[in-house]
Amino acid sequence: MSSDYFLIGGLFPQRGFSVVDTYEVEDFRDAERLRREAEIPEDQKVSFHVVTFISSEADDWMAEGDIVIKRLDLEEEFMDVMRPNIHLFYETGVRQNPERDEELPHRTRANSLRTGRWSFETDSSEYVISDPLGRLVHIRTAKNSATSGLTKVLYHIGIVDQSKAKKPLKHKRPWTAWLVLKVIHRIFMDNRGEPTFGPAFRQSKLALGKVWEPASDVEGLPGNVPCIRLTRNNMRRPLIRGFWERLLVDYLEDEYLVPRGLREMCRGIQYKRETRSRNSVHEVMVTPDEFEKILMYAAWPEWSEWQSPIRWEVVEENAEAI
C-alpha cells in the first residue's frame, strides 16, 4: 500500500451500500492506479467504489473519500477499504531532539481503528491524536515539552498517574479532557490547506482555556436531555461579531451542517436582518450531546479566548428530573 492510503481489511459490509452513496471508478487508468496503490494482482477482478455521502448510521466508521474494494470473483460479506492517509505532522524546536518514535502514529491509529474511538499517545517529545476514522494530528516539539500546557488533560484521561500527586483529583473530567483533544484535532484539520501549521499550533494552545469551563460544567449529564440553556452574547462586541458572521456564512450555505442550537440562533439573526424585526432568538435549550458539537467550534480563531460567543447555564430542574 502506498503512503497516500492505508488499507482497512473487512471494514465495509456488503449491505453497507444502503447507508452510503458511492460511484464506481470507471476510468481504466484511474482504476489501474488504485489497483497499484492497493497492490492487488492483475489477475484479480475488482471494482473500486468511492464514497461520496454517508448517512448518520455510518459516520463513525466510514468517511467521504473512502474507496471500497469489491472483488468480483468472491462473495465477500465484508470488503476492504482504502482510506486516504491523513497524517498532519508539525514539528517545532526539535534541533536538540533528533530521536523520533516511528511507531507512535501507527499504534495510535491502530487503536482507534480497532476500538472505533478517539486515541491519544505521547512521549516526552511528541504526541498523536487520532479520531475514530484514523485521521492523525502529530505534534513534535523540543524534548520534554510536547504536552506543555496539557498536563491537566493528561491527568483526567489517565495518561499521567495521579496516585502520588500532592493534591489528587477529587473529580475526574475525562469527557471534558477528551473534548479539548478533539478541538485541537479539529484546529489542525481545518488548517490542512494552509502553507504551514504554525498558526494552528499556536491556536491549539488556547483550546483548553476555551473549552474546559463550559464542558466541565456539564460533565456527567445524560447526553440526550435538554438541560442546558444556551444564550447568544451581544453581537455588537467586536470579539463576538466575527464568530457569528463566519457561522452565518456556513448557515446560509447549508443550515443543517450547523448544530441545532447555533442553527436556531443563526435563523433568528437572519430573520431579524431580513425583516428588521426587534425579535430574535437569543436563547435555546440544548442537550449535552448538542453542546459538545457546539463547543467543537472553539477550534475557530473567531471564538475568542477572552469573550465566548455564547453563555451557558445548566437548568437544575431539568437535570434533576432525569
C-alpha positions, 0 to 999 in steps of 0.5 A: 500500500502506498503512503497516500492510503492505508488499507482497512481489511473487512471494514465495509459490509456488503449491505453497507451500500444502503447507508452510503452513496458511492460511484464506481471508478470507471476510468481504466487508468484511474482504476489501474492506479488504485489497483497499484496503490492497493497492490492487488494482482492483475489477475484479480477482478475488482471494482473500486467504489468511492464514497461520496455521502454517508448517512448518520448510521455510518459516520463513525466508521466510514468517511467521504473519500473512502474507496471500497474494494469489491472483488468480483470473483468472491462473495465477500460479506465484508470488503476492504477499504482504502482510506486516504492517509491523513497524517498532519505532522508539525514539528517545532524546536526539535534541533536538540531532539533528533530521536523520533518514535516511528511507531507512535502514529501507527499504534495510535491509529491502530487503536482507534481503528480497532476500538472505533474511538478517539486515541491519544499517545505521547512521549516526552517529545511528541504526541498523536491524536487520532479520531475514530476514522484514523485521521492523525494530528502529530505534534513534535516539539523540543524534548520534554515539552510536547504536552506543555500546557496539557498536563491537566488533560493528561491527568483526567484521561489517565495518561499521567498517574495521579496516585502520588500527586500532592493534591489528587483529583477529587473529580475526574473530567475525562469527557471534558479532557477528551473534548479539548483533544478533539478541538485541537484535532479539529484546529489542525484539520481545518488548517490542512490547506494552509502553507504551514501549521504554525498558526494552528499550533499556536491556536491549539494552545488556547483550546483548553482555556476555551473549552474546559469551563463550559464542558466541565460544567456539564460533565456527567449529564445524560447526553440526550436531555435538554438541560442546558440553556444556551444564550447568544452574547451581544453581537455588537462586541467586536470579539463576538461579531466575527464568530457569528458572521463566519457561522452565518456564512456556513448557515446560509450555505447549508443550515443543517451542517450547523448544530441545532442550537447555533442553527436556531440562533443563526435563523433568528439573526437572519430573520431579524436582518431580513425583516428588521424585526426587534425579535430574535432568538437569543436563547435555546435549550440544548442537550449535552450531546448538542453542546459538545458539537457546539463547543467543537467550534472553539477550534475557530480563531473567531471564538475568542479566548477572552469573550465566548460567543455564547453563555451557558447555564445548566437548568437544575430542574431539568437535570434533576428530573432525569 
